[in-house]
Amino acid sequence: MRRFTIVLLALVAVAAPMIALGAGKPRALPVEPVKDFEIVPKGNKIHHTFEIRNDGDAPLELTDVKRSCGCTVAEYDPLIEPGKVGRVQVTVETDNFDGPIAKTVSVFTNDADNPKIQLVVKAEIKPFLGVFPGYARYSYVQGEEVGVINQLLWAEDGQDIEVVDVKSPYPHMKVTHRMATAEERKAEYSGKQWYFELHLDPNSPVGALRDYVEVTTSHPQQKTVRIPLSGFVRPRQHVTPIEIDLGAVAGDSLPMKRVLAFTNFIKKGIETTEIDTGFDAIKLDANMIGEMDGHRFELTLIVDPAMPKGEFEGTIKLHITDEKNPVVEIPVKGKVI
């Protein structure tokens, strides 16, 4: 019996490599790993579909696809059967590029001999439209005077282009355009030149500005150009934190003090004229700090022992000398236990 077992194990040891040799394996082969689009007008999107062939005799898996900046992968075939071709669809945005580019897509596979495939999109990004300064950056406070930001547009090759359409990304931003005057033109460029004015509404909502003004032209090589917008619309005044949540407070731990920061962003300094906390047992003092009078304040909130037990919620009203925003409201809530 022992002799039989030894012989059987020997046969298994010999057969195992034969089984492994007979097992199929995938083989990844990119049909055209580098695609050169040569000259591409700035702003045009590059679309390309790469092909990967499976020359093996087992299914090829594309386990992951990673892209470089400015490149997106719309979709790809995660499984490629033996003898078949899979596809990786790639898009390159050219708005932020000038000159030669090479954007790579890394494809990871289950092919042990070729676990990582590099696919490359190459091009020479050429601007046919010029814009100066080519961007608009805002730092603005609600209700203050808004400066108009100007842009000048021309064709780099001197063509007489027309402005077909202008799209503003925000309802609170108006963009107008007209032919540039002799004083506004850039002398080194011929052809028609266009002058744009970006008008931000004084009552624009608070928040970041991060988008593009899109201009469509009649240029045969480059139809559109995008002018990036950035910056922020600030409130006239701001309290940090924006809400006072005292949570659960033990009655024997009173009085309690909280300190807040109050910032005035408008050019003119302000003063506090009245503070209404809404509760007899809650007091708020405002003290001006910093070198710029009327722009930075420290608010000190005190809840004294007379505060009755139970939940409370209300709004502190800070009256100030800003005609456009005379009352700053601060929500307050908590519970005395």
C-alpha positions in Angstrom: 0.0 0.0 0.0 2.8 2.4 0.9 4.5 1.6 -2.5 1.3 2.4 -4.3 0.9 5.7 -2.5 4.5 6.8 -3.3 3.9 5.9 -7.0 0.6 7.9 -7.1 2.3 11.0 -5.5 5.1 10.7 -8.1 2.6 10.7 -10.9 0.7 13.7 -9.5 4.0 15.6 -9.2 4.8 14.9 -12.9 1.3 15.7 -14.1 1.0 19.0 -12.3 3.5 20.9 -14.5 1.8 19.4 -17.6 -1.6 20.7 -16.4 -0.1 24.1 -15.8 1.5 24.1 -19.2 -1.8 23.2 -20.7 -3.7 26.1 -18.9 -4.5 29.1 -21.1 -3.2 32.6 -20.5 -4.2 36.0 -21.9 -1.9 38.1 -24.0 -2.5 41.8 -24.2 -1.4 43.6 -27.4 -2.3 47.3 -28.1 -3.0 47.7 -31.8 -1.8 51.3 -31.9 -0.5 52.5 -28.5 0.4 56.0 -29.6 -2.0 58.2 -31.6 -0.7 61.5 -32.9 -3.4 64.0 -34.0 -0.8 66.5 -35.1 -2.3 70.1 -35.1 -5.5 70.5 -33.0 -7.2 73.9 -32.5 -7.2 75.0 -28.9 -10.6 74.3 -27.3 -11.5 71.4 -29.5 -12.0 68.0 -27.8 -9.9 65.1 -29.0 -11.8 61.8 -29.1 -10.1 58.5 -29.8 -10.8 54.8 -29.3 -7.7 52.7 -28.6 -7.9 48.9 -29.4 -6.4 46.1 -27.3 -6.3 42.7 -28.9 -6.2 39.5 -26.8 -3.7 37.2 -28.7 -3.8 34.6 -25.8 -6.1 31.6 -25.2 -7.7 32.8 -21.9 -9.9 35.9 -21.2 -8.0 39.2 -20.9 -9.2 41.4 -18.0 -8.7 45.1 -18.0 -8.6 45.5 -14.2 -8.1 49.3 -14.0 -7.6 52.3 -16.1 -5.9 55.5 -14.9 -5.5 58.7 -16.8 -3.3 61.8 -16.7 -4.5 65.4 -16.2 -6.8 66.7 -18.9 -7.7 63.3 -20.1 -10.9 61.3 -19.4 -11.8 57.7 -20.1 -15.4 57.5 -21.3 -15.6 53.8 -21.1 -13.6 50.6 -21.7 -14.2 46.9 -22.2 -13.4 45.1 -18.9 -13.2 41.6 -20.5 -11.8 40.6 -23.8 -12.2 37.1 -25.0 -9.3 35.2 -26.8 -8.9 36.4 -30.4 -11.2 39.4 -29.8 -10.5 43.2 -29.6 -11.4 45.4 -26.7 -11.7 49.2 -26.8 -10.7 52.1 -24.5 -12.5 55.3 -25.4 -10.5 58.5 -24.5 -11.3 62.2 -24.5 -8.8 65.0 -24.1 -9.9 68.5 -23.2 -7.6 71.1 -24.8 -8.9 74.4 -23.3 -6.0 74.7 -20.9 -3.1 73.5 -23.1 -0.8 75.2 -25.6 1.8 73.6 -27.8 2.8 69.9 -27.8 1.0 67.6 -25.4 1.2 63.8 -24.7 -1.6 62.5 -22.5 -1.3 59.0 -21.2 -3.8 56.4 -20.2 -2.5 53.4 -18.1 -4.4 50.2 -18.6 -3.8 47.4 -16.0 -4.4 43.8 -17.1 -4.3 40.3 -15.9 -1.6 39.5 -18.5 1.4 38.6 -16.3 3.8 39.4 -19.2 2.2 42.8 -19.9 0.4 43.9 -16.7 0.5 47.6 -17.6 -0.2 49.1 -21.0 0.6 52.8 -21.8 -1.7 54.4 -24.3 -0.7 57.9 -25.5 -2.6 60.7 -27.2 -0.2 63.3 -28.8 -1.1 66.6 -30.4 0.1 70.1 -31.1 -2.5 72.4 -29.5 -2.6 75.6 -31.6 -4.7 78.6 -30.6 -6.4 80.3 -33.6 -8.1 82.7 -31.3 -6.4 85.1 -28.9 -7.9 86.6 -25.8 -6.4 89.2 -23.5 -6.1 89.0 -20.5 -7.7 85.6 -21.0 -9.2 85.2 -17.5 -11.4 87.1 -15.1 -10.8 87.0 -11.3 -13.2 88.5 -8.8 -12.9 89.4 -5.1 -16.2 91.1 -4.5 -18.5 92.0 -1.6 -22.3 91.9 -2.1 -23.8 95.3 -2.7 -20.5 97.1 -3.3 -19.5 98.8 -6.5 -18.6 96.3 -9.2 -15.7 96.9 -11.5 -16.2 95.8 -15.1 -13.7 93.2 -16.3 -12.7 93.6 -20.0 -11.5 91.1 -22.5 -10.1 91.6 -26.1 -10.6 88.8 -28.7 -8.9 88.4 -32.1 -7.9 85.8 -34.7 -4.2 84.9 -34.4 -4.1 84.4 -38.2 -5.6 87.8 -38.9 -9.0 86.6 -40.2 -12.0 88.9 -39.9 -14.0 86.8 -37.5 -17.5 87.4 -36.2 -18.9 86.7 -32.8 -21.7 84.2 -33.2 -22.8 83.6 -29.6 -21.7 84.4 -26.0 -22.8 82.3 -23.1 -22.5 83.4 -19.5 -22.3 80.6 -16.9 -24.3 82.6 -14.3 -27.7 84.5 -14.4 -26.1 87.2 -12.3 -23.3 87.9 -14.8 -24.0 89.8 -18.0 -21.5 89.7 -20.9 -21.6 92.3 -23.7 -19.5 92.7 -26.8 -18.8 95.1 -29.6 -16.1 95.9 -32.1 -12.9 97.2 -30.5 -12.0 100.9 -31.0 -8.7 101.9 -32.4 -7.4 102.6 -28.9 -8.5 99.2 -27.6 -7.1 97.1 -30.4 -3.8 95.3 -30.3 -1.7 96.8 -33.0 0.3 93.7 -33.7 -2.8 91.8 -34.9 -4.8 92.5 -38.0 -8.5 91.6 -38.7 -11.5 92.3 -36.7 -11.0 92.6 -32.9 -13.8 92.3 -30.4 -14.1 94.0 -27.0 -16.0 92.2 -24.2 -17.3 93.5 -20.9 -18.2 91.2 -18.0 -20.7 92.7 -15.6 -21.3 91.1 -12.2 -24.7 91.8 -10.6 -24.2 93.7 -7.3 -26.7 91.3 -5.6 -24.9 88.2 -6.8 -25.3 85.3 -4.3 -22.5 84.6 -1.9 -20.1 81.8 -3.0 -17.3 80.8 -5.3 -17.1 81.8 -9.0 -15.6 79.0 -10.9 -16.7 78.5 -14.5 -16.2 79.8 -18.0 -17.6 82.4 -20.4 -18.0 80.6 -23.7 -17.6 82.6 -26.9 -18.5 81.1 -30.3 -17.0 82.6 -33.4 -17.0 82.2 -37.2 -13.4 81.1 -37.3 -13.2 78.0 -39.5 -10.5 76.3 -37.4 -11.5 77.2 -33.9 -15.2 77.9 -33.3 -15.1 78.5 -29.6 -12.9 79.9 -26.9 -13.6 79.8 -23.1 -12.6 82.6 -20.7 -12.1 81.1 -17.2 -13.8 82.8 -14.2 -12.6 82.5 -10.7 -12.9 84.3 -7.3 -15.5 84.7 -4.6 -18.6 86.8 -3.7 -18.4 87.6 0.0 -21.3 88.7 2.2 -21.2 92.2 3.6 -20.7 90.9 7.1 -20.0 87.4 8.5 -20.1 85.7 11.9 -17.9 82.7 12.8 -19.4 80.3 13.7 -22.6 81.1 11.8 -24.7 79.4 14.5 -24.4 79.1 18.2 -25.2 75.6 19.4 -24.5 75.4 23.1 -25.7 71.8 23.4 -26.8 70.4 26.8 -25.6 72.7 29.7 -25.8 71.8 33.3 -27.5 74.6 35.3 -24.8 74.5 38.0 -22.1 75.2 35.4 -23.6 78.6 34.5 -22.5 81.2 33.7 -21.2 80.0 30.3 -19.2 82.1 27.9 -18.7 81.7 24.1 -16.5 83.9 21.9 -17.4 84.6 18.2 -15.6 86.5 15.4 -17.5 89.1 13.5 -16.0 90.5 10.2 -17.2 93.5 8.2 -16.1 93.1 4.5 -17.4 96.4 3.1 -14.9 99.2 2.7 -16.7 101.5 5.2 -16.2 100.8 8.8 -19.3 100.0 10.9 -20.5 100.3 14.5 -22.9 98.2 16.5 -25.9 100.2 17.7 -28.1 97.7 19.5 -27.9 94.0 20.4 -31.1 92.0 21.0 -30.5 88.4 22.2 -34.2 87.5 22.7 -33.5 86.1 26.2 -33.1 88.0 29.4 -30.4 85.6 30.7 -28.3 85.8 27.5 -26.0 88.8 27.0 -23.8 89.6 24.0 -21.0 92.2 23.9 -19.3 93.4 20.8 -15.7 94.7 21.0 -13.9 96.2 18.1 -10.4 94.7 17.5 -7.6 95.0 15.0 -6.1 98.0 13.2 -8.9 98.7 10.7 -11.6 100.4 12.7 -15.1 99.0 12.2 -14.0 95.8 10.3 -13.2 93.2 13.0 -15.1 92.5 16.2 -15.0 90.0 19.0 -18.5 88.9 20.2 -18.7 87.6 23.7 -21.9 85.6 24.6 -22.7 84.9 28.2 -25.5 82.7 29.5 -26.0 83.5 33.2 -27.5 81.3 35.9 -30.9 82.9 35.6 -31.5 80.9 32.4 -34.5 78.6 33.0 -34.1 74.9 32.6 -35.3 73.3 29.3 -34.6 73.7 25.6 -34.2 77.2 24.1 -33.9 78.4 20.5 -33.9 81.9 19.1 -32.2 84.5 17.0 -29.7 87.1 18.2 -30.1 90.4 16.3 -27.0 92.5 15.9 -28.0 96.0 14.7 -25.2 97.8 12.8 -24.6 101.0 10.9 -24.6 99.4 7.4 -27.6 100.9 5.5 -27.7 97.9 3.1 -27.6 95.3 5.8 -28.6 96.9 9.1 -29.3 93.7 11.0 -27.1 90.6 11.3 -28.9 87.6 12.7 -27.2 84.8 14.6 -29.2 81.6 15.4 -28.7 80.3 19.0 -30.0 77.2 20.7 -29.2 74.9 23.6 -30.7 73.1 26.6 -30.2 73.8 30.3 -30.5 70.6 32.4 
